[in-house]
Amino acid sequence: MSMGFALSARSYGAGWARHIAAVLAVMVAWLSLVAGAHAATEDDFLPPEQAFRFAARQIDPQTIEVRFDVASGYYLYRERFAFAAQPDTVRLGQPEFPHGKVKFDETFGKEMETYRDAVVIRVPVQSAPADGKWSLVVTSQGCADKGLCYPPMESVYKVGGSTLGNLFADRPRSEATVPPAASTRPSTEAVAPAARLDENDRIAGVLASRNLGVVLALFFGLGLLLTFTPCVLPMVPILSSIVVGEHATRSRALVVSLAYVLGMAVVYTAIGVAAGLLGESLAAALQTPAVLAAFAALMVALSLSMFGLYELQLPQHWQTRLTATSNRRQGGQVIGAAAMGAISALIVGPCVTAPLAGALAYIAQTRDAVTGGTALLAMALGMGVPLVLVGVGAGNLLPRAGHWMEATKRFFGFLLLGVAIWMVTPVLPAWLTMALWAALLLVAAVFLGAFDALGAEARGLARLGKGLGVLAALAGAILLLGLASGGRDPLQPLAHLNLARVAGGAAGTGAGAGPQAVRFERIRSVAELDARVAQAAAAGKPVLLDFYADWCVSCKEMEHLTFTDAKVRARMSEIVLLQADVTANNADDKALLKRFGLFGPPGIILFGADGRERPVRVIGYQSAGRFLDSLERAFGTRPST
């Protein structure tokens, strides 16, 4: 039987109901444990920088917006707010407070107006230095419902300063109220000046509220939205091949799919929490050539069993013992599916998206692995819902026996081979990648009967199969032609021929050579970055810093789909383009990532012509139109010519 070491094919009868109950019980127990741990953390009083999370941003030269995210069970006093400026020459107007809730406070012995959940205060600026650089000092004080009142706390926002400077400046000053660890790591409010104009603003706000129900709902929905991304799509053929290889019924397919998704979700969550606590990109460690080669070999082994070349089985005496056990307990296949889900999470999991970046930053800055881990678990489960639907569909709609079943298994075998090539692409030379894809297409064409003669009475489906085979053969031939002529892009194997023709025509006529690919200048360290940004600032030019890695799928999407857009190229031609290749994940790479609070690529940091980072970051893939909007928010509208 195919994949007999984990999933053997046989009838399961009514026992499937027990497996569904077991899988759901594990999920409920996990969430209950998380909720219990979450509740237990609230029995202790939070440090002030976690109970009252400070953030600020400059809306315009005349207005500063101050925000405090207040944890559940805590509140701030309106009359205990005070605002001061440094230097003293800066003049502030009367702050604009929202309406709060009035309560009798036993600490002060009078009625006081308080704020819960969140409060946003606007501070007018009547005059400021000509260079726009000054500091806003915010004094606040709050209490917990359980009886503890904190001493007054000062937070500082550097107006007109770099985001990196604010990263360490915007924290409470009161040493008596801040744990020693807080003085050595950036707090959550540091994210606000840099990148809280987009999704990260809402994500950070929800996580800071520590409302478990809202966190679960939001991140589960974000997981659903991430379904059709390179983070999830490669898992579809893996799960489908497991279900098909088991000849599963609809009920059994549901159990196996749930187990697969649960295994994926638990490992995805564990990796995310570890990355947040360690403050490093574990994804890079999982993308070394040895690890990728091992995973690719596993996919090839699974695919070859789909073609019936051999059966993956344990030794005979092990099988006898396990068969006897399985006759009494039918959970071995579920465990195997969960293990494959865990492996799949390691294989295709390292995709950095805005929700993932927000959750990792929250864990790193607050050490609150419970809330952050819960968010990651909910997001992984949301990503798994379509996988469950695919698995059930594969178990219900696909045929059970006969020629169709064999054809179906071969189809998924080719998909697994495609996943294997996709996995090792980052560590293979481009020419070898093109050759592998060409070989896969040509072999698929043979199996589809592209080179076989059809009889006069051939059925429509046979003719359709041969037509698809011919198309696969043509695609493989085009890849080989592109490879032989010097092409190295599997998505555009012949594009280099057109560029060469255009360049040759331009040489003869003196015309421009046409649209060219965006070219970045590589920087390798923080020192190189600082020097290059300073040079650009002296020349009055903005800077774009792109974090890239060979194993980063979203980085390749940006290269092929976004940076090739004519409008994007024209806009980027006015910007100094720098790129940090963090594929090696060495000490310099880690220092660059750490400087900007990133856990891995993709990530784009934007600096203005003054050398200061703009409060707009691009995390994850963005389409051409959305990327242009990000550039416009960072650098302003492009002047018309």
Residue pairs with C-beta under 8 A, 6 or more apart in sequence:
1 8
1 9
1 245
1 311
1 313
2 9
2 245
2 305
2 306
2 308
2 311
2 312
2 409
3 242
3 245
3 246
3 302
3 305
3 312
3 336
4 311
4 312
4 313
4 314
4 319
5 312
5 313
5 314
5 336
6 332
6 333
6 335
6 336
6 337
6 339
6 340
7 242
7 245
7 246
7 256
7 333
7 336
7 337
8 246
8 326
8 333
9 245
9 246
9 247
12 249
12 251
12 252
12 330
15 330
16 249
16 251
16 252
16 254
16 255
17 251
18 330
19 255
19 259
19 330
19 331
19 334
20 251
20 254
20 255
20 258
22 331
22 334
23 255
23 258
23 259
23 262
23 334
24 258
26 262
27 262
27 381
30 266
30 377
31 216
31 374
31 377
34 212
34 370
34 373
34 374
34 377
35 212
37 370
38 210
38 212
38 370
38 371
38 374
41 368
41 370
42 72
42 73
42 210
45 51
45 144
45 146
45 148
46 71
46 74
46 144
47 177
47 178
47 179
47 182
48 142
48 150
48 153
48 172
48 174
48 177
48 178
49 171
49 172
49 178
49 182
49 187
49 188
49 189
50 71
50 187
50 188
50 366
50 368
51 70
51 71
51 74
51 142
51 144
51 150
52 68
52 69
52 70
52 71
52 74
52 76
52 140
52 142
52 150
52 153
53 68
53 69
53 70
53 71
53 187
53 188
53 189
53 208
54 66
54 67
54 68
54 138
54 140
54 155
54 170
54 171
54 172
54 187
54 189
55 66
55 67
55 68
55 69
55 170
55 189
55 191
55 192
55 193
55 196
56 64
56 65
56 66
56 67
56 136
56 138
56 155
56 157
56 170
56 189
56 192
56 193
57 64
57 65
57 192
57 193
57 196
57 615
58 64
58 65
58 159
58 160
59 65
59 122
61 125
61 128
61 132
62 124
62 125
62 126
63 122
63 123
63 124
63 125
64 122
64 123
64 125
64 136
64 157
64 159
65 120
65 121
65 122
65 123
66 83
66 120
66 121
66 122
66 123
66 136
66 138
66 157
67 118
67 119
67 120
67 121
67 192
68 76
68 115
68 118
68 119
68 140
69 117
69 118
69 204
69 205
69 208
69 209
70 76
70 115
70 116
70 117
70 118
70 119
70 142
71 208
71 209
71 210
72 117
72 209
72 210
72 211
73 144
73 145
73 146
74 116
74 142
74 143
74 144
74 145
75 114
75 115
75 116
75 142
75 143
75 145
76 114
76 115
76 119
76 140
76 141
76 142
77 105
77 112
77 113
77 114
77 141
77 142
77 143
78 97
78 100
78 112
78 113
78 114
78 115
79 112
79 113
80 139
80 140
80 141
80 142
80 152
81 95
81 97
81 121
81 138
81 139
81 140
82 138
82 139
83 92
83 95
83 123
83 136
83 137
83 138
83 139
84 92
84 136
84 137
84 139
85 91
85 92
85 134
85 135
85 136
85 137
86 134
86 135
86 137
87 129
87 134
89 127
89 129
90 125
90 127
90 128
90 129
90 134
91 125
91 126
91 127
92 123
92 124
92 125
92 126
92 136
93 123
93 124
93 125
93 126
94 124
95 121
95 122
95 123
95 124
96 121
96 122
96 123
96 124
97 119
97 121
98 115
98 119
98 120
98 121
99 113
100 113
100 114
100 115
100 119
101 113
101 114
101 115
101 116
102 111
102 112
102 113
102 114
103 111
103 112
103 114
104 110
104 111
104 112
105 111
105 112
105 114
105 143
107 143
107 149
117 209
118 205
118 209
123 136
128 134
128 159
131 160
132 159
132 160
133 158
133 159
133 160
133 161
134 158
134 159
134 160
135 156
135 157
135 158
135 159
135 161
135 169
136 156
136 157
136 159
137 154
137 155
137 156
138 154
138 155
138 156
138 157
139 152
139 153
139 154
140 152
140 153
140 155
141 149
141 150
141 151
141 152
141 153
142 149
142 150
143 149
143 150
150 177
151 174
151 176
151 177
152 174
153 172
153 173
153 174
153 177
154 172
154 173
154 174
155 170
155 171
155 172
155 173
155 189
156 169
156 170
156 171
156 173
157 166
157 169
157 170
157 193
158 165
158 166
158 169
158 170
160 612
161 169
161 612
162 611
162 612
162 613
163 193
163 194
163 612
163 613
163 615
164 595
164 596
164 613
166 190
166 193
166 194
167 186
167 190
167 193
167 194
167 597
168 186
168 190
170 187
170 189
170 190
170 192
170 193
171 178
171 182
171 183
171 186
171 187
171 189
171 190
172 178
172 182
175 183
181 367
185 364
185 365
186 365
186 597
187 365
187 366
188 204
188 208
188 361
188 362
188 365
188 366
190 365
190 597
191 200
191 204
191 358
191 361
191 365
191 597
192 201
192 204
193 615
194 596
194 597
194 613
194 615
194 617
195 615
195 616
195 617
195 619
196 204
196 615
197 615
197 616
197 633
198 354
198 616
198 617
199 354
199 355
199 358
200 354
200 357
200 358
200 361
200 617
200 619
202 218
203 218
203 354
203 355
203 358
203 359
204 358
204 361
204 362
206 214
206 215
206 218
207 215
207 358
207 359
207 362
207 371
207 372
207 375
208 362
209 215
210 368
210 371
212 371
212 374
215 371
215 374
215 375
215 378
216 374
216 375
216 378
217 378
218 375
218 378
219 355
219 359
219 375
219 376
219 378
219 379
219 382
220 378
220 379
220 381
220 382
221 382
222 355
222 379
222 382
223 378
223 379
223 380
223 381
223 382
223 383
223 384
223 385
224 382
224 383
224 385
224 386
225 382
226 232
226 353
226 355
226 379
226 382
226 383
227 382
227 383
227 385
227 386
229 351
229 353
229 554
229 621
230 348
230 351
230 553
230 554
230 557
231 348
231 349
231 351
231 353
231 383
231 553
232 348
232 383
232 386
232 387
234 344
234 347
234 348
234 419
234 422
234 423
235 264
235 344
235 348
235 387
236 387
236 390
236 415
237 412
237 415
237 416
237 418
237 419
238 299
238 302
238 340
238 344
238 416
238 419
239 257
239 260
239 340
239 341
239 344
239 387
239 390
239 391
239 394
240 390
240 391
240 394
240 412
240 415
241 302
241 303
241 306
241 409
241 412
241 413
241 415
241 416
242 256
242 260
242 337
242 340
242 391
243 253
243 256
243 257
243 391
243 394
243 395
244 306
244 394
244 398
244 405
244 408
244 409
244 412
245 305
245 306
245 409
246 252
246 256
246 333
247 400
247 401
247 405
248 256
248 394
248 395
249 395
249 396
250 392
250 395
250 396
252 395
253 391
253 392
253 394
253 395
253 396
254 388
254 391
254 392
254 395
255 334
256 333
256 334
256 337
256 391
256 395
257 337
257 387
257 388
257 390
257 391
257 392
257 395
258 388
259 334
259 335
259 337
259 338
259 341
260 337
260 338
260 340
260 341
260 344
260 384
260 387
260 391
261 341
261 380
261 381
261 384
261 385
261 387
261 388
262 338
262 341
262 384
263 337
263 338
263 339
263 340
263 341
263 342
263 345
264 341
264 342
264 344
264 345
264 380
264 383
264 384
264 387
265 341
265 345
265 377
265 380
265 381
265 384
266 342
266 377
267 341
267 342
267 345
267 346
267 349
268 345
268 349
268 376
268 377
268 380
269 373
269 376
269 377
269 380
271 282
271 345
271 346
271 349
272 356
272 359
272 360
272 363
272 372
272 373
272 376
273 363
273 369
273 372
273 373
273 376
274 282
275 281
275 282
275 283
275 360
275 599
276 359
276 360
276 361
276 362
276 363
276 364
276 369
276 372
276 599
277 363
277 364
277 367
277 369
279 364
279 594
279 599
280 590
280 599
281 350
281 582
281 585
281 590
281 593
281 599
281 600
282 350
283 349
283 350
283 352
283 551
283 599
283 600
284 350
284 549
284 551
284 582
284 583
284 585
284 589
284 600
285 291
285 585
286 346
286 349
286 350
287 350
287 426
287 549
287 551
289 427
292 423
292 424
292 426
292 427
292 551
293 424
293 427
295 343
295 346
295 347
295 423
296 420
296 421
296 423
296 424
297 420
298 343
299 416
299 417
299 419
299 420
299 423
300 416
300 417
300 420
301 312
302 312
302 416
303 412
303 413
303 414
303 415
303 416
303 417
303 420
304 310
304 413
305 311
305 312
305 413
306 409
306 410
306 412
306 413
306 416
307 409
307 410
307 413
308 406
308 409
313 319
314 322
322 332
325 332
326 332
345 380
347 419
347 423
348 423
350 551
350 552
350 600
351 553
351 554
351 620
352 552
352 554
352 598
352 599
352 600
352 601
352 602
352 603
352 619
352 620
353 554
353 619
353 620
354 619
354 620
355 375
355 379
356 376
356 379
357 598
357 599
357 603
357 619
357 620
359 372
359 375
359 376
359 379
360 372
360 599
361 597
361 599
362 368
362 371
362 372
362 375
363 369
363 372
363 373
364 597
364 599
366 372
398 404
398 405
398 408
399 405
399 408
410 447
414 440
414 444
414 447
417 440
418 440
421 433
421 436
421 437
421 440
425 433
426 549
426 550
426 551
426 583
427 550
427 551
428 436
430 488
430 489
431 483
431 488
433 490
434 479
434 482
434 483
434 487
434 488
434 489
434 490
434 493
435 479
435 480
435 483
437 476
437 479
437 490
438 476
438 477
438 479
438 480
438 483
439 476
440 476
441 472
441 473
441 475
441 476
441 479
442 472
442 473
442 476
442 477
444 469
444 472
445 451
445 469
445 470
445 472
445 473
445 476
446 469
447 469
448 465
448 466
448 468
448 469
448 472
449 462
449 465
449 466
449 469
450 466
450 469
450 470
450 472
450 473
451 469
451 473
452 466
454 462
454 463
454 466
478 493
478 494
479 490
479 493
481 493
481 494
482 489
482 493
482 494
482 496
483 493
485 494
485 496
485 497
486 496
487 493
487 494
487 495
487 496
487 497
488 496
489 495
489 496
491 560
499 514
502 513
502 514
503 513
503 514
505 511
506 512
506 513
506 514
515 566
515 569
516 569
517 563
517 564
518 563
518 564
518 568
518 569
518 572
518 577
519 577
520 546
520 548
520 577
520 578
520 579
521 532
521 576
521 577
521 578
521 579
522 578
522 579
522 580
522 581
523 529
523 532
523 545
523 578
523 579
523 580
524 580
524 588
525 588
525 591
525 592
526 588
526 591
526 592
526 595
529 545
529 578
529 580
529 592
532 543
532 576
532 578
533 543
533 607
533 611
534 611
536 542
536 543
536 576
536 607
536 609
536 611
537 607
537 609
537 610
537 611
540 609
541 574
541 575
541 576
541 609
542 574
542 575
542 576
542 606
542 607
542 608
542 609
542 634
542 635
543 575
543 576
543 578
543 606
543 607
543 611
544 572
544 575
544 576
544 577
544 578
544 604
544 605
544 606
544 607
545 578
545 579
545 580
545 604
545 605
545 606
545 607
546 555
546 558
546 577
546 578
546 579
546 580
546 602
546 603
546 604
547 579
547 580
547 582
547 592
547 593
547 598
547 600
547 601
547 602
547 603
547 604
547 605
548 555
548 579
548 580
548 581
548 582
548 583
548 601
548 602
549 555
549 581
549 582
549 583
549 600
549 601
550 581
550 583
551 583
552 600
552 601
552 602
554 601
554 602
554 620
554 621
555 601
555 602
557 621
558 602
558 621
558 622
558 627
561 621
561 623
561 624
562 568
562 621
562 622
562 623
562 624
562 627
563 569
563 572
565 624
567 624
567 628
568 624
568 627
568 628
571 628
571 631
571 638
572 631
574 638
575 631
575 635
580 589
580 592
581 589
582 589
582 590
582 592
582 593
582 600
582 601
583 589
593 599
593 600
596 603
596 605
602 618
602 619
602 620
602 621
603 617
603 618
603 619
604 617
604 618
604 619
604 630
605 613
605 617
606 613
606 614
606 616
606 617
606 618
606 630
606 631
606 634
606 635
607 613
607 614
608 614
608 634
608 635
614 633
614 634
614 635
615 634
616 630
616 633
616 634
618 627
618 630
622 630
632 638
